[in-house]
Amino acid sequence: MLKKVVAGIVILFVVAMAVVFLIARHMLGSENVRATLERELSSRLGQPVAIGSANATIFPKVTLHLRDIAIGRPVAATLKDVQIATGLRPLLSKRIEEAEVTLADSRLTLPLPFSLLNAAATPTAATSSTGGITIVSVRVLALDNVEFVMGPHSLRFDMSSSLDGDQLAVKSLKARSQITRLDATGALTSIARLEGALDVKADPLDLDELMAITSGLAETGVAARAPTAPAGQVPMNIRVKLAAPKGRLAGYNFTDLSTTLTVIPDHITLDPLGFRMFGGGYQGRLVANTGGKSPVLALNGQVEGLDVSELAKVAGSPGSLSGRLSGKVSLTGQGADSQTVLRTARGSASATIIDGKIPGLDMVRTIVLAFGKPNGAPAAGSGSAFSRLAGTFAIQDGVIRSENLMLVSRDFDLSGRGSMAIPSSRVDARASVTLSEELTSQSGTDLRRYAAQDGRVVVPANIGGTLQQPSVSLDVAAAMQRALQNELQRRANDFLGGLFKKKKK
C-alpha cells in the first residue's frame, strides 16, 4: 500500500511538472511571445529591438531565456543571453511580476541611446493585443560578463543588485579590464533622477579608462532621463568614494589615490583628489567636461617633491634636468588621450626646483672661455648645478613662457625671461648672468671695475637649442659697452656733484 502511495505521489509530481513545463513553454517559449516582447521592449526603450530566440525552463524557477538580442539602429547593444525568472501564479495571468533579470555575455557601446535601468524600473500597464506577456516589474537585476565600451576603453562588469520601485541597491559590483580591477557597493536612491552613492576600492586602477566609461554612462543617463522630472531639477548626481593603492593616470603610474568622484550632467569632478606620482605628491581637483566632442579637463592643485628627472623622461627629454619640483598649477586641456591634452594645455603655474642640475648647460665653461681663460675652464659636459630654479609660467599653444626666470647656483645667478616649445623642448631665453665673486675675479680688471654690481660682474646671455642640448652665448662686448656707459654716467654725476658743491660755497 505504501509503495502505491509513493508511486502515486511521484506520478502526480511528474504530471504537475509536465503541466508547468507545457504552460511555461506555451506562454513563454512561443513565437508569439518573442514578437510581443520585441514590440514591448522597442516601445519601452525607444529603440528597435530584435530577439533571436525565446524559450522557457522551469528549474529552478520558471524562466524565460532570450538570446541574441540586438538593440538600436545602428546596433548599440548586443545581449547574448537574457534570463527573466518569474513566479508561476502571475504568469497564469500573462504577467511577469517581481522578475529576476540577468544579462550575460553582452556588449554595450556607450553612450547608449536608451537606459536599461529606467526600462527595468518603470512599470507598464500596457497589454498586448495578441494576448502576449506583459512585463510589470523587476525585483533583481544582475550583470554577468557584460562589457561596456567607450571609444578605445572597455570594462567588463559583474553585478548583483536588487530593485525596489525607483531604488537600486548594489550588493556587489566588480569590473575588470587589462589593468583595472575594482569592487563596489552602494545604491541609487532614485533611478529616475539618477541619484546615489557608491564606495569603490580598486587595485589596480586605470583612471582614464574609468572616467571614459563613467562619462559614457553619464551621457546615457542624461539622454534617457525620466521626462517627468521637475523643471530645473538636476537630472543626475552620483557620488563615488574611490580609493586605489596603485594604477595609471594619463598613461603614467601612480600610488595612493584617494578621491570623491561626482557625476552630474556633462561633468565629472574629482574633488578632493590626492595621489603620488613621479616620486612626489599632488593635492587638488580635476574636472572633466564631457559635453563636447572630446572631453575638456581642468586641473587645479599643488604638487610637492616631484622627481624632475622622471618628468623630463615623460616630456621626451631624458637626462636634461634634475631636482625636486614643488608648486601650484592651474591648467585646462582638451582631448581623449594624454598626448592630445598636453598639446592643447593652457593655463598657469608657479614652480620651484631645488638641488638640481642641467647637464647640457655648460654655463661656467662658457663664461670662463668668454673671458679668455681656457686653462680655468671645466671640462665640456660638466653641466650647471643649481640650488634653486624658479618662476611663474604661462602655458598656451604648446609653448611654456616665463617673464621671471631665476636660477641660483654656486658660480652664478641668472634672471630673465624665456620660452620652451612642447614637445620639442626647444628653448629661447634672454637673461642676465651675475657671476660669483670667484668667477668675477677671473674676468678682466676693467670689466670688474666698471661692470660689477656689489662686487660681481653681470653679463647678458642668450640661451637657445633644446633642453637636452642647450646652447649659451655671452655678450661680453655688451657688458663692456654697459660698463663704459656706467663709467661715463658715474663721471658725469661726479662732475655735476662737484659743480653743486662749488655753488654752495
FIFI-593628 format. One record per residue (C-alpha): residue number from 1; residue in one letter; x, y, z. Coordinates in pm, whole numbers, plus 50000, padded with zeros to 5 digits. Layout:
<finus>
FINU; num; residuo; xx; yy; zz
FINU; NUM; a; X; Y; Z .
...
</finus>
This chain:
<finus>
FINU; num; residuo; xx; yy; zz
FINU; 1; m; 50000; 50000; 50000 .
FINU; 2; l; 50281; 50241; 50093 .
FINU; 3; k; 50455; 50171; 49765 .
FINU; 4; k; 50138; 50256; 49574 .
FINU; 5; v; 50103; 50588; 49763 .
FINU; 6; v; 50465; 50683; 49694 .
FINU; 7; a; 50430; 50586; 49331 .
FINU; 8; g; 50113; 50794; 49307 .
FINU; 9; i; 50285; 51096; 49458 .
FINU; 10; v; 50576; 51060; 49216 .
FINU; 11; i; 50338; 51030; 48924 .
FINU; 12; l; 50141; 51337; 49040 .
FINU; 13; f; 50468; 51530; 49081 .
FINU; 14; v; 50586; 51434; 48734 .
FINU; 15; v; 50248; 51522; 48585 .
FINU; 16; a; 50250; 51857; 48767 .
FINU; 17; m; 50599; 51934; 48645 .
FINU; 18; a; 50498; 51836; 48293 .
FINU; 19; v; 50192; 52063; 48314 .
FINU; 20; v; 50407; 52352; 48443 .
FINU; 21; f; 50657; 52289; 48165 .
FINU; 22; l; 50387; 52287; 47899 .
FINU; 23; i; 50230; 52603; 48043 .
FINU; 24; a; 50568; 52778; 48062 .
FINU; 25; r; 50662; 52663; 47715 .
FINU; 26; h; 50328; 52772; 47574 .
FINU; 27; m; 50325; 53108; 47747 .
FINU; 28; l; 50694; 53196; 47733 .
FINU; 29; g; 50856; 52998; 47455 .
FINU; 30; s; 50623; 53068; 47167 .
FINU; 31; e; 50695; 53279; 46860 .
FINU; 32; n; 50404; 53499; 46966 .
FINU; 33; v; 50578; 53580; 47296 .
FINU; 34; r; 50904; 53662; 47119 .
FINU; 35; a; 50730; 53903; 46880 .
FINU; 36; t; 50530; 54059; 47165 .
FINU; 37; l; 50843; 54119; 47371 .
FINU; 38; e; 51017; 54276; 47072 .
FINU; 39; r; 50730; 54525; 47038 .
FINU; 40; e; 50707; 54598; 47411 .
FINU; 41; l; 51082; 54641; 47462 .
FINU; 42; s; 51106; 54858; 47149 .
FINU; 43; s; 50832; 55080; 47289 .
FINU; 44; r; 50987; 55099; 47636 .
FINU; 45; l; 51344; 55166; 47516 .
FINU; 46; g; 51250; 55390; 47226 .
FINU; 47; q; 51481; 55184; 47002 .
FINU; 48; p; 51421; 54890; 46767 .
FINU; 49; v; 51473; 54554; 46939 .
FINU; 50; a; 51532; 54222; 46761 .
FINU; 51; i; 51528; 53895; 46959 .
FINU; 52; g; 51696; 53593; 46803 .
FINU; 53; s; 51510; 53327; 47003 .
FINU; 54; a; 51292; 53277; 47310 .
FINU; 55; n; 51234; 52960; 47513 .
FINU; 56; a; 51140; 52862; 47867 .
FINU; 57; t; 51270; 52644; 48150 .
FINU; 58; i; 51107; 52559; 48482 .
FINU; 59; f; 51402; 52471; 48706 .
FINU; 60; p; 51492; 52613; 48950 .
FINU; 61; k; 51234; 52882; 48857 .
FINU; 62; v; 51008; 52945; 48564 .
FINU; 63; t; 51249; 53137; 48341 .
FINU; 64; l; 51224; 53299; 48002 .
FINU; 65; h; 51552; 53276; 47807 .
FINU; 66; l; 51607; 53538; 47538 .
FINU; 67; r; 51913; 53504; 47317 .
FINU; 68; d; 52094; 53716; 47061 .
FINU; 69; i; 51913; 54043; 47130 .
FINU; 70; a; 52014; 54345; 46921 .
FINU; 71; i; 51906; 54694; 47033 .
FINU; 72; g; 51923; 55015; 46829 .
FINU; 73; r; 51984; 55111; 46469 .
FINU; 74; p; 52277; 55104; 46425 .
FINU; 75; v; 52311; 54837; 46692 .
FINU; 76; a; 52428; 54991; 47022 .
FINU; 77; a; 52384; 54682; 47241 .
FINU; 78; t; 52410; 54310; 47177 .
FINU; 79; l; 52278; 54094; 47459 .
FINU; 80; k; 52389; 53736; 47411 .
FINU; 81; d; 52174; 53589; 47688 .
FINU; 82; v; 51894; 53747; 47894 .
FINU; 83; q; 51716; 53543; 48159 .
FINU; 84; i; 51387; 53660; 48313 .
FINU; 85; a; 51276; 53448; 48609 .
FINU; 86; t; 50925; 53493; 48746 .
FINU; 87; g; 50653; 53326; 48954 .
FINU; 88; l; 50401; 53082; 48809 .
FINU; 89; r; 50090; 53247; 48956 .
FINU; 90; p; 50128; 53587; 48780 .
FINU; 91; l; 50240; 53402; 48470 .
FINU; 92; l; 49898; 53233; 48455 .
FINU; 93; s; 49759; 53587; 48417 .
FINU; 94; k; 50013; 53655; 48141 .
FINU; 95; r; 50212; 53887; 48364 .
FINU; 96; i; 50579; 53885; 48465 .
FINU; 97; e; 50597; 54035; 48815 .
FINU; 98; e; 50885; 54070; 49063 .
FINU; 99; a; 51112; 53931; 48796 .
FINU; 100; e; 51480; 53846; 48834 .
FINU; 101; v; 51662; 53969; 48525 .
FINU; 102; t; 52015; 53858; 48434 .
FINU; 103; l; 52216; 53999; 48143 .
FINU; 104; a; 52504; 53772; 48045 .
FINU; 105; d; 52787; 53775; 47790 .
FINU; 106; s; 52677; 54107; 47642 .
FINU; 107; r; 52834; 54418; 47487 .
FINU; 108; l; 52706; 54775; 47514 .
FINU; 109; t; 52862; 55066; 47323 .
FINU; 110; l; 52843; 55394; 47515 .
FINU; 111; p; 52676; 55634; 47521 .
FINU; 112; l; 52360; 55426; 47481 .
FINU; 113; p; 52054; 55587; 47321 .
FINU; 114; f; 51841; 55433; 47599 .
FINU; 115; s; 51851; 55344; 47970 .
FINU; 116; l; 51827; 54980; 48075 .
FINU; 117; l; 51771; 55086; 48436 .
FINU; 118; n; 51471; 55301; 48351 .
FINU; 119; a; 51335; 55021; 48136 .
FINU; 120; a; 51369; 54777; 48424 .
FINU; 121; a; 51238; 55006; 48697 .
FINU; 122; t; 50946; 55173; 48518 .
FINU; 123; p; 50632; 54957; 48531 .
FINU; 124; t; 50394; 54945; 48239 .
FINU; 125; a; 50023; 54869; 48231 .
FINU; 126; a; 50023; 54801; 47861 .
FINU; 127; t; 49887; 54471; 47739 .
FINU; 128; s; 49944; 54310; 47407 .
FINU; 129; s; 49659; 54297; 47160 .
FINU; 130; t; 49778; 53950; 47066 .
FINU; 131; g; 49736; 53819; 47419 .
FINU; 132; g; 50109; 53811; 47489 .
FINU; 133; i; 50302; 53851; 47813 .
FINU; 134; t; 50327; 54188; 47992 .
FINU; 135; i; 50639; 54273; 48197 .
FINU; 136; v; 50507; 54453; 48506 .
FINU; 137; s; 50800; 54481; 48749 .
FINU; 138; v; 51159; 54372; 48808 .
FINU; 139; r; 51295; 54288; 49154 .
FINU; 140; v; 51652; 54173; 49082 .
FINU; 141; l; 51894; 54298; 48816 .
FINU; 142; a; 52220; 54112; 48760 .
FINU; 143; l; 52509; 54151; 48513 .
FINU; 144; d; 52732; 53859; 48422 .
FINU; 145; n; 53031; 53940; 48200 .
FINU; 146; v; 52874; 54250; 48045 .
FINU; 147; e; 53121; 54469; 47855 .
FINU; 148; f; 53079; 54848; 47842 .
FINU; 149; v; 53276; 55012; 47560 .
FINU; 150; m; 53359; 55383; 47522 .
FINU; 151; g; 53593; 55457; 47232 .
FINU; 152; p; 53919; 55266; 47290 .
FINU; 153; h; 53827; 55189; 47652 .
FINU; 154; s; 53626; 54895; 47783 .
FINU; 155; l; 53534; 54744; 48119 .
FINU; 156; r; 53364; 54411; 48188 .
FINU; 157; f; 53112; 54416; 48473 .
FINU; 158; d; 52954; 54163; 48706 .
FINU; 159; m; 52679; 54299; 48930 .
FINU; 160; s; 52431; 54173; 49184 .
FINU; 161; s; 52158; 54422; 49275 .
FINU; 162; s; 51800; 54447; 49387 .
FINU; 163; l; 51528; 54684; 49267 .
FINU; 164; d; 51262; 54833; 49492 .
FINU; 165; g; 51049; 55065; 49286 .
FINU; 166; d; 51275; 55359; 49199 .
FINU; 167; q; 51566; 55239; 49413 .
FINU; 168; l; 51854; 55012; 49317 .
FINU; 169; a; 52069; 54853; 49589 .
FINU; 170; v; 52404; 54740; 49452 .
FINU; 171; k; 52511; 54444; 49665 .
FINU; 172; s; 52823; 54369; 49462 .
FINU; 173; l; 52977; 54530; 49155 .
FINU; 174; k; 53302; 54406; 49005 .
FINU; 175; a; 53477; 54547; 48698 .
FINU; 176; r; 53787; 54435; 48514 .
FINU; 177; s; 53996; 54523; 48211 .
FINU; 178; q; 54356; 54463; 48112 .
FINU; 179; i; 54461; 54688; 48402 .
FINU; 180; t; 54162; 54771; 48624 .
FINU; 181; r; 54022; 54553; 48900 .
FINU; 182; l; 53756; 54717; 49115 .
FINU; 183; d; 53492; 54622; 49370 .
FINU; 184; a; 53199; 54844; 49464 .
FINU; 185; t; 52886; 54857; 49676 .
FINU; 186; g; 52624; 55127; 49717 .
FINU; 187; a; 52282; 55234; 49597 .
FINU; 188; l; 52089; 55452; 49359 .
FINU; 189; t; 51832; 55621; 49580 .
FINU; 190; s; 51643; 55729; 49267 .
FINU; 191; i; 51681; 55574; 48925 .
FINU; 192; a; 51452; 55831; 48761 .
FINU; 193; r; 51668; 56118; 48893 .
FINU; 194; l; 51990; 55911; 48873 .
FINU; 195; e; 52093; 55992; 49229 .
FINU; 196; g; 52303; 55774; 49453 .
FINU; 197; a; 52639; 55688; 49604 .
FINU; 198; l; 52897; 55410; 49561 .
FINU; 199; d; 53201; 55304; 49759 .
FINU; 200; v; 53474; 55175; 49524 .
FINU; 201; k; 53803; 55001; 49600 .
FINU; 202; a; 54034; 54944; 49303 .
FINU; 203; d; 54367; 54764; 49278 .
FINU; 204; p; 54496; 54847; 49026 .
FINU; 205; l; 54300; 55127; 48856 .
FINU; 206; d; 54322; 55280; 48509 .
FINU; 207; l; 54167; 55617; 48595 .
FINU; 208; d; 54149; 55732; 48231 .
FINU; 209; e; 53952; 55419; 48148 .
FINU; 210; l; 53717; 55460; 48443 .
FINU; 211; m; 53647; 55826; 48361 .
FINU; 212; a; 53579; 55740; 47995 .
FINU; 213; i; 53328; 55467; 48090 .
FINU; 214; t; 53174; 55691; 48356 .
FINU; 215; s; 53129; 55976; 48108 .
FINU; 216; g; 52961; 55735; 47864 .
FINU; 217; l; 52722; 55613; 48133 .
FINU; 218; a; 52655; 55975; 48231 .
FINU; 219; e; 52566; 56067; 47872 .
FINU; 220; t; 52341; 55761; 47856 .
FINU; 221; g; 52166; 55866; 48176 .
FINU; 222; v; 52113; 56226; 48068 .
FINU; 223; a; 51984; 56127; 47724 .
FINU; 224; a; 51736; 55879; 47872 .
FINU; 225; r; 51639; 56051; 48198 .
FINU; 226; a; 51278; 56046; 48304 .
FINU; 227; p; 51075; 56314; 48121 .
FINU; 228; t; 50861; 56363; 48434 .
FINU; 229; a; 51150; 56510; 48638 .
FINU; 230; p; 51055; 56854; 48782 .
FINU; 231; a; 51169; 57154; 48580 .
FINU; 232; g; 51508; 57287; 48690 .
FINU; 233; q; 51594; 56974; 48887 .
FINU; 234; v; 51944; 56834; 48837 .
FINU; 235; p; 51878; 56510; 48646 .
FINU; 236; m; 52187; 56330; 48775 .
FINU; 237; n; 52405; 56334; 49084 .
FINU; 238; i; 52611; 56025; 49159 .
FINU; 239; r; 52894; 56034; 49411 .
FINU; 240; v; 53167; 55772; 49416 .
FINU; 241; k; 53415; 55743; 49702 .
FINU; 242; l; 53720; 55596; 49529 .
FINU; 243; a; 54048; 55459; 49666 .
FINU; 244; a; 54328; 55285; 49476 .
FINU; 245; p; 54673; 55191; 49614 .
FINU; 246; k; 54814; 55184; 49259 .
FINU; 247; g; 54719; 55237; 48898 .
FINU; 248; r; 54765; 55459; 48593 .
FINU; 249; l; 54664; 55817; 48514 .
FINU; 250; a; 54729; 55983; 48176 .
FINU; 251; g; 54933; 55673; 48091 .
FINU; 252; y; 55166; 55703; 48394 .
FINU; 253; n; 55185; 55504; 48718 .
FINU; 254; f; 55051; 55646; 49044 .
FINU; 255; t; 55011; 55524; 49401 .
FINU; 256; d; 54787; 55608; 49698 .
FINU; 257; l; 54498; 55765; 49507 .
FINU; 258; s; 54203; 55888; 49707 .
FINU; 259; t; 53915; 56099; 49577 .
FINU; 260; t; 53544; 56163; 49568 .
FINU; 261; l; 53417; 56137; 49212 .
FINU; 262; t; 53093; 56324; 49140 .
FINU; 263; v; 52897; 56271; 48818 .
FINU; 264; i; 52648; 56536; 48708 .
FINU; 265; p; 52524; 56615; 48356 .
FINU; 266; d; 52824; 56672; 48125 .
FINU; 267; h; 53069; 56694; 48415 .
FINU; 268; i; 53283; 56456; 48619 .
FINU; 269; t; 53457; 56610; 48921 .
FINU; 270; l; 53731; 56452; 49133 .
FINU; 271; d; 53746; 56670; 49444 .
FINU; 272; p; 53937; 56640; 49665 .
FINU; 273; l; 54193; 56444; 49462 .
FINU; 274; g; 54521; 56319; 49602 .
FINU; 275; f; 54779; 56076; 49467 .
FINU; 276; r; 55152; 56016; 49441 .
FINU; 277; m; 55337; 56020; 49108 .
FINU; 278; f; 55696; 56075; 48989 .
FINU; 279; g; 55825; 56043; 49343 .
FINU; 280; g; 55609; 56328; 49476 .
FINU; 281; g; 55251; 56410; 49557 .
FINU; 282; y; 54951; 56603; 49419 .
FINU; 283; q; 54660; 56754; 49611 .
FINU; 284; g; 54380; 56938; 49434 .
FINU; 285; r; 54091; 56871; 49198 .
FINU; 286; l; 54024; 56751; 48843 .
FINU; 287; v; 53713; 56840; 48644 .
FINU; 288; a; 53619; 56679; 48312 .
FINU; 289; n; 53360; 56849; 48093 .
FINU; 290; t; 53222; 56568; 47877 .
FINU; 291; g; 52954; 56764; 47691 .
FINU; 292; g; 53159; 56830; 47374 .
FINU; 293; k; 53307; 56611; 47101 .
FINU; 294; s; 53610; 56546; 47321 .
FINU; 295; p; 53645; 56598; 47698 .
FINU; 296; v; 53788; 56921; 47841 .
FINU; 297; l; 53999; 56862; 48152 .
FINU; 298; a; 54072; 57125; 48418 .
FINU; 299; l; 54342; 57057; 48678 .
FINU; 300; n; 54391; 57282; 48980 .
FINU; 301; g; 54615; 57198; 49274 .
FINU; 302; q; 54956; 57178; 49429 .
FINU; 303; v; 55248; 56943; 49365 .
FINU; 304; e; 55521; 56862; 49613 .
FINU; 305; g; 55861; 56695; 49570 .
FINU; 306; l; 55825; 56563; 49213 .
FINU; 307; d; 56135; 56398; 49066 .
FINU; 308; v; 56219; 56629; 48775 .
FINU; 309; s; 56437; 56370; 48601 .
FINU; 310; e; 56130; 56143; 48576 .
FINU; 311; l; 55922; 56432; 48443 .
FINU; 312; a; 56191; 56505; 48183 .
FINU; 313; k; 56163; 56147; 48058 .
FINU; 314; v; 55788; 56186; 48022 .
FINU; 315; a; 55837; 56514; 47832 .
FINU; 316; g; 56068; 56339; 47585 .
FINU; 317; s; 56390; 56497; 47717 .
FINU; 318; p; 56554; 56231; 47933 .
FINU; 319; g; 56864; 56344; 48122 .
FINU; 320; s; 56802; 56714; 48051 .
FINU; 321; l; 56710; 56830; 48402 .
FINU; 322; s; 56707; 56702; 48760 .
FINU; 323; g; 56597; 56817; 49104 .
FINU; 324; r; 56278; 56820; 49310 .
FINU; 325; l; 55982; 57030; 49196 .
FINU; 326; s; 55708; 57191; 49404 .
FINU; 327; g; 55447; 57447; 49306 .
FINU; 328; k; 55092; 57527; 49205 .
FINU; 329; v; 54923; 57451; 48876 .
FINU; 330; s; 54603; 57562; 48702 .
FINU; 331; l; 54565; 57401; 48360 .
FINU; 332; t; 54297; 57306; 48109 .
FINU; 333; g; 54336; 57080; 47807 .
FINU; 334; q; 54111; 56908; 47556 .
FINU; 335; g; 54145; 56558; 47418 .
FINU; 336; a; 54076; 56189; 47467 .
FINU; 337; d; 54440; 56095; 47538 .
FINU; 338; s; 54729; 56237; 47740 .
FINU; 339; q; 54935; 56349; 47439 .
FINU; 340; t; 54646; 56546; 47290 .
FINU; 341; v; 54570; 56704; 47628 .
FINU; 342; l; 54937; 56802; 47662 .
FINU; 343; r; 54941; 56968; 47320 .
FINU; 344; t; 54624; 57167; 47392 .
FINU; 345; a; 54709; 57257; 47752 .
FINU; 346; r; 54675; 57620; 47859 .
FINU; 347; g; 54689; 57793; 48194 .
FINU; 348; s; 54945; 57900; 48450 .
FINU; 349; a; 55183; 57753; 48703 .
FINU; 350; s; 55433; 57861; 48964 .
FINU; 351; a; 55720; 57622; 49021 .
FINU; 352; t; 56040; 57587; 49219 .
FINU; 353; i; 56304; 57319; 49156 .
FINU; 354; i; 56567; 57269; 49424 .
FINU; 355; d; 56906; 57094; 49426 .
FINU; 356; g; 56913; 57009; 49058 .
FINU; 357; k; 57135; 57010; 48755 .
FINU; 358; i; 57109; 57098; 48385 .
FINU; 359; p; 57369; 56859; 48236 .
FINU; 360; g; 57379; 57028; 47896 .
FINU; 361; l; 57410; 57386; 48023 .
FINU; 362; d; 57788; 57448; 48040 .
FINU; 363; m; 57744; 57800; 48172 .
FINU; 364; v; 58066; 57812; 48379 .
FINU; 365; r; 58279; 57679; 48094 .
FINU; 366; t; 58120; 57930; 47855 .
FINU; 367; i; 58186; 58217; 48098 .
FINU; 368; v; 58549; 58125; 48159 .
FINU; 369; l; 58623; 58083; 47787 .
FINU; 370; a; 58447; 58412; 47708 .
FINU; 371; f; 58692; 58589; 47942 .
FINU; 372; g; 58988; 58431; 47765 .
FINU; 373; k; 59089; 58193; 48044 .
FINU; 374; p; 59094; 57850; 47872 .
FINU; 375; n; 59313; 57697; 48143 .
FINU; 376; g; 59047; 57758; 48404 .
FINU; 377; a; 58756; 57619; 48204 .
FINU; 378; p; 58594; 57299; 48333 .
FINU; 379; a; 58558; 57000; 48101 .
FINU; 380; a; 58284; 57008; 47839 .
FINU; 381; g; 57963; 56842; 47952 .
FINU; 382; s; 58011; 56927; 48319 .
FINU; 383; g; 57671; 57098; 48319 .
FINU; 384; s; 57535; 57351; 48562 .
FINU; 385; a; 57428; 57255; 48913 .
FINU; 386; f; 57187; 57486; 49095 .
FINU; 387; s; 57032; 57519; 49437 .
FINU; 388; r; 56712; 57684; 49313 .
FINU; 389; l; 56535; 57732; 48979 .
FINU; 390; a; 56200; 57914; 48993 .
FINU; 391; g; 55948; 58118; 48803 .
FINU; 392; t; 55585; 58167; 48710 .
FINU; 393; f; 55477; 58025; 48378 .
FINU; 394; a; 55203; 58070; 48119 .
FINU; 395; i; 55118; 57769; 47901 .
FINU; 396; q; 54937; 57812; 47569 .
FINU; 397; d; 54956; 57684; 47211 .
FINU; 398; g; 55218; 57426; 47302 .
FINU; 399; v; 55460; 57681; 47449 .
FINU; 400; i; 55565; 57747; 47811 .
FINU; 401; r; 55664; 58111; 47877 .
FINU; 402; s; 55805; 58293; 48178 .
FINU; 403; e; 55893; 58657; 48239 .
FINU; 404; n; 56067; 58599; 48572 .
FINU; 405; l; 56300; 58303; 48543 .
FINU; 406; m; 56551; 58281; 48825 .
FINU; 407; l; 56838; 58038; 48883 .
FINU; 408; v; 57068; 58039; 49185 .
FINU; 409; s; 57394; 57843; 49184 .
FINU; 410; r; 57739; 57844; 49344 .
FINU; 411; d; 57910; 58000; 49040 .
FINU; 412; f; 57645; 58232; 48903 .
FINU; 413; d; 57290; 58361; 48939 .
FINU; 414; l; 57060; 58401; 48638 .
FINU; 415; s; 56746; 58609; 48591 .
FINU; 416; g; 56545; 58681; 48279 .
FINU; 417; r; 56266; 58558; 48055 .
FINU; 418; g; 56224; 58272; 47813 .
FINU; 419; s; 56009; 58009; 47647 .
FINU; 420; m; 56012; 57637; 47571 .
FINU; 421; a; 55811; 57461; 47300 .
FINU; 422; i; 55619; 57140; 47374 .
FINU; 423; p; 55706; 56866; 47291 .
FINU; 424; s; 56024; 56960; 47100 .
FINU; 425; s; 56176; 57118; 47417 .
FINU; 426; r; 56323; 57400; 47205 .
FINU; 427; v; 56443; 57682; 47430 .
FINU; 428; d; 56464; 58058; 47367 .
FINU; 429; a; 56574; 58269; 47665 .
FINU; 430; r; 56732; 58607; 47740 .
FINU; 431; a; 56891; 58652; 48080 .
FINU; 432; s; 57137; 58844; 48289 .
FINU; 433; v; 57409; 58627; 48440 .
FINU; 434; t; 57561; 58752; 48764 .
FINU; 435; l; 57898; 58588; 48823 .
FINU; 436; s; 58010; 58465; 49162 .
FINU; 437; e; 58294; 58653; 49329 .
FINU; 438; e; 58527; 58368; 49231 .
FINU; 439; l; 58439; 58395; 48860 .
FINU; 440; t; 58437; 58772; 48882 .
FINU; 441; s; 58799; 58760; 48997 .
FINU; 442; q; 58885; 58573; 48674 .
FINU; 443; s; 58747; 58849; 48450 .
FINU; 444; g; 58947; 59144; 48322 .
FINU; 445; t; 59032; 59433; 48553 .
FINU; 446; d; 58830; 59689; 48355 .
FINU; 447; l; 58528; 59461; 48340 .
FINU; 448; r; 58547; 59402; 48714 .
FINU; 449; r; 58583; 59772; 48779 .
FINU; 450; y; 58305; 59901; 48560 .
FINU; 451; a; 58057; 59615; 48504 .
FINU; 452; a; 58049; 59479; 48857 .
FINU; 453; q; 57749; 59525; 49087 .
FINU; 454; d; 57814; 59462; 49454 .
FINU; 455; g; 58148; 59313; 49358 .
FINU; 456; r; 58006; 59073; 49094 .
FINU; 457; v; 58009; 59105; 48714 .
FINU; 458; v; 57676; 59097; 48528 .
FINU; 459; v; 57685; 58961; 48170 .
FINU; 460; p; 57391; 58937; 47922 .
FINU; 461; a; 57331; 58582; 47793 .
FINU; 462; n; 57125; 58415; 47520 .
FINU; 463; i; 57018; 58053; 47564 .
FINU; 464; g; 56890; 57851; 47266 .
FINU; 465; g; 56890; 57495; 47137 .
FINU; 466; t; 56687; 57233; 47323 .
FINU; 467; l; 56654; 57140; 47687 .
FINU; 468; q; 56873; 56837; 47623 .
FINU; 469; q; 57134; 57029; 47424 .
FINU; 470; p; 57114; 57397; 47515 .
FINU; 471; s; 57348; 57649; 47356 .
FINU; 472; v; 57477; 57950; 47551 .
FINU; 473; s; 57628; 58271; 47418 .
FINU; 474; l; 57753; 58551; 47646 .
FINU; 475; d; 57760; 58907; 47516 .
FINU; 476; v; 58084; 59028; 47680 .
FINU; 477; a; 58100; 59318; 47435 .
FINU; 478; a; 57759; 59434; 47554 .
FINU; 479; a; 57882; 59404; 47912 .
FINU; 480; m; 58184; 59620; 47826 .
FINU; 481; q; 57961; 59872; 47648 .
FINU; 482; r; 57736; 59890; 47951 .
FINU; 483; a; 58045; 59921; 48171 .
FINU; 484; l; 58161; 60217; 47963 .
FINU; 485; q; 57818; 60378; 47985 .
FINU; 486; n; 57815; 60320; 48359 .
FINU; 487; e; 58160; 60478; 48392 .
FINU; 488; l; 58061; 60781; 48184 .
FINU; 489; q; 57745; 60819; 48389 .
FINU; 490; r; 57949; 60792; 48710 .
FINU; 491; r; 58195; 61060; 48594 .
FINU; 492; a; 57910; 61288; 48484 .
FINU; 493; n; 57747; 61251; 48823 .
FINU; 494; d; 58078; 61326; 48994 .
FINU; 495; f; 58128; 61636; 48775 .
FINU; 496; l; 57776; 61766; 48843 .
FINU; 497; g; 57818; 61693; 49209 .
FINU; 498; g; 58138; 61899; 49213 .
FINU; 499; l; 57965; 62195; 49049 .
FINU; 500; f; 57685; 62196; 49306 .
FINU; 501; k; 57939; 62193; 49586 .
FINU; 502; k; 58120; 62498; 49435 .
FINU; 503; k; 57790; 62692; 49405 .
FINU; 504; k; 57709; 62626; 49771 .
FINU; 505; k; 58045; 62778; 49871 .
</finus>
